[in-house]
Amino acid sequence: MIPDDVVEEVRARADIVDVIGEFVELKKAGREFKANCPFHEERTPSFYVVPDKGFYKCFGCAKSGDVFSFVMEKTGLDFVEAVKHVAGRSGVEVREVKRDNPEEDPHRPLYELNAFARDWFGQQLVDENEGRVAREYLEGRGIDADTAERFGLGWAPDEWRALRDAAAKHGIGDALMEEAGLLSRSERSPEPYDKFRGRIIFPIEAMSGKVVAFGGRILADRSDAPKYLNSPETPIYHKGQLLYGLRWARHAIRLDDCVLVVEGYMDLVALAAHGFENVVATLGTALTEEHARLVSRYTKRVLLLFDSDAAGLKATFRAGDTLLEASLHPAVVTLPPGEDPDTLVRTKGADTLRGHLDDAVDVLDRKLQILDERAYFDSIERTRSAVDRLLPTLRAAADPTLRDIYVKKVADRTGVRRETLEAELARAGPAVPRPRHDTGRAPRAASSARLPRMGAERALLQILLRAPEFFDRAMERVGPGDFVDPVYRAIFEALLDEPELRAPTPSMDETTAARLHELLDDDEEIAHAGRAFDDTVSRVRVAALDRRLQDIDRRIADAVGEDTKRELTEEKLRLSRERRELAPDDWTTTARRLKDDPNNNDGNR
């Protein structure tokens, strides 16, 4: 016996066109697909598949049903076997339970809590008084009541324990709400409080339709709070495995043979309100291999509608490389400066956005355009740099035909011979495969040996990989030059480009990729992450200051002029004060050790 919730998840995630297309050649017929019936002989197609409804029907022999009944009818499998067959094609793990001992879904309390929270947030939005400001905001953004209801939008009042109190009345405890990411704690208050306050709420649904997490967009203009706030990862929510809106958009994506990828909830909802149905959004993270795999079930053509600023372009090209690795064909939509999909459709209308979609440029062509605009082909040195920037995209292209086209384009534009480019790609070797995100932790590279640990540097990277929220604080205090080990320095530099890095990048060398796998695969527990972060940052910074102080001592000894010696001495005093502030307890001991051993390197403590 397969639990009903698992059957429904398989049904929701099943691509009925893909499953039936395994047995019969389907052709598009408007919003449906048709074929000669596989159950009786006919010359004129009368067999139709309706993906929006999830069923098939033959108007000749009258057979009809859903994806399971088709597999049963065509293969002779029983119901359980048919569900397993469809689940295998849909990426759903099927568990069976005995009828006389039904197994309770261990995550059922989380699903039920999230369903309660969605309903409660929704009630706050439609409440005449409580939700008035939120409704006015949504209406001002072109989102009417029907669209808000379709996406289950809600409102979190700007109160510290409104949701907590409402849940308590239904017997829902704090521990479960904290596990679901609906309550937070701070060092200043022992009492948990509502995580989402004063925000428009966007429920995040799995393909089964169950709510697994929430996103919130703040209304008040506050500098002390992020504009968007997302649920943390939980046992039922892994943001690298979900695309917001895919459950609603999947049939439109298949019918249009194209998907629009935007960065945020509001962009997606605004586009849907203006008639764009084939839209998905990432969930506050870079586009992952799992995201690309999900998209590939419905189309190969992907239009990226990210911001056009520097950060947006970085995200665009990272996403482009990830999609290319999955044999998809990404193109870049360039919007006017200062515009995003939401503002454009509201101020200029849907037709204006459609014009920009029609002008979408292949991801490699867009890279070439930008390099050309920035005069990268005006000198030999900058052309060499341009080639380095283009190689990751050439390397990422898994489709051999597309890769061949890319190599020719780059050869023609840069003047570098095709054979030279191919030699560069061959020397770089194949890209290290991006690990799947099924477990939440990347697998260790098959060829990598267990590598020695590097004390503070390694510990700091370990914390940043597990808790990206510390990264902004880390950047304020340390830089790449503070790392002694060149491999760890390379990983830190990769984190500068992608704070939520969870896999080696295509341009990463094998040694760095193997070390990154080691860090990601290490399940050693880090207790008291905040204190551990402060400690490791201080240790890395102290080691860097010790090296600089040693260097200044050598420069003072070699200095000729008194002015130079005075400047170096002043610099030494400044660094010494900074060093004492970071580690006052070991200043005397360290100073004595440095004096006795000027070549000592404390970076690997």
CORMOMO-V737988 format. One line per field, one symbol per residue. ss: DSSP state (@ for helix, = for strand, . for the rest). phi: phi as a letter, one per 20 degrees, with the letter a starting at -180 (. if undefined). psi: psi as a letter, one per 30 degrees, with the letter a starting at -180 (. if undefined). A space follows every 50 residues. Layout:
ss: ???
phi: ???
psi: ???
//
This chain:
ss: .=.@@@@@@@@@@..@@@@@@.....===..====...........==== ....====.....==.@@@@@@@@@...@@@@@@@@@@@@.....=.... .......@@@@@@@@@@@@@@@@@@@.....@@@@@@@@@....@@@@@@ ...===.....@@@@@@@.....@@@@@@...====..======....== =====.....========.........===...=..=.@@@..=.@@@@@ @@@@@@..====..@@@@@@@@@.....===.......@@@@@@@@.... =====....@@@@@@@@@@@@@@@@...====........@@@@@@@..@ @@@@@@@@..==@@@@@@@@@@@......@@@@@@@@@@@@@@@@@...@ @@@@@@@@@@@@@@...@@@@@@@@@@@...................... ....@@@@@@@@@@@@.@@@@@@@@@@..@@@...@@@@@@@@@@@@... .........@@@@@@@@@@@@.......@@@@@@@@@@@@@@@@@@@@@@ @@@@@@@@...@@@@@@@@@@@@@@@@@@@@@.@@@@@@@@@@@@@.... .....
phi: .dggffgfffffefefffffffdbeecfbmecccafffdbfaddgcecdd ffembcbdeedmfbqdfffffffednfeffffffffffedmdedddcffe bfefffeggffffffffgfffffffefgefegffffffffendefffffg emfbcdgecfbffgfffffdmeefgffffeneccccfecfefcffebmcf ddfddfffnffdabccdfefeceecffdccgffcgdccffdcdfnfffef fffffelaceddecgfgffffffdneeecccfdmbffdffgffffffdad ecdedegefgfffgfffffgfffffemedecdedeggndcgfffffednf ffffffffegdgffffffgfffgemfdebffffgfffffeggfffffeff ffffffffgffffenefgffffffffffmfffgfffdfdnbfffgfeeef effclffffffgfffecgfefgffffcccgfeeffffffffffffffbgd gcagegefffffffffggffefdffdelgffffgfffffffffffgffff ffgffffefdefffffffffffffffffffffbffdffffgfffffcfef defdg
psi: kkkeeeeeeeeefkjeeeeefffkjkkkibgakllkkfflklekkgkkkj eefhllkkfefgklaaeeeeeeeefglleeeeeeeeeefggkkkkklkeg ikkkjfgeeeeeeeeeeeeeeeeeefkeeegeeeeeeeefggjleeeeee ggkakjlilfheeeeeeefggkleeeeeefgfllllffkfkllkejkhkk kjkkklfffkkfalkkjkekjkfgkkekklklklfgjjffgkkkfeeefe eeeeefhkkkklfleeeeeeeefggjfhklkligllkleeeeeeeffflf kkkkillgaeeeeeeeeeeeeeeefggljklkkjllkfkleeeefeefle eeeeeeefgkkkeeeeeeeeeeeghfgfleefeeeeeeffeeeeefjfje eeeeeeeeeeeeefgkkeeeeeeeeeeflkkkkkklgeffkklkkefklk lklhbeeeeeeeeeefifffeeeeffflleffkekfeeeeeeeefeeifh kglklffkleeeeeeeeeeffkgkkjkieeeeeeeeeeeeeeeeeeeeee eeeeeeefkeleeeeeeeeeeeeeeeeeeeeeieegeeeeeeeeeeifgk jgfg.
//
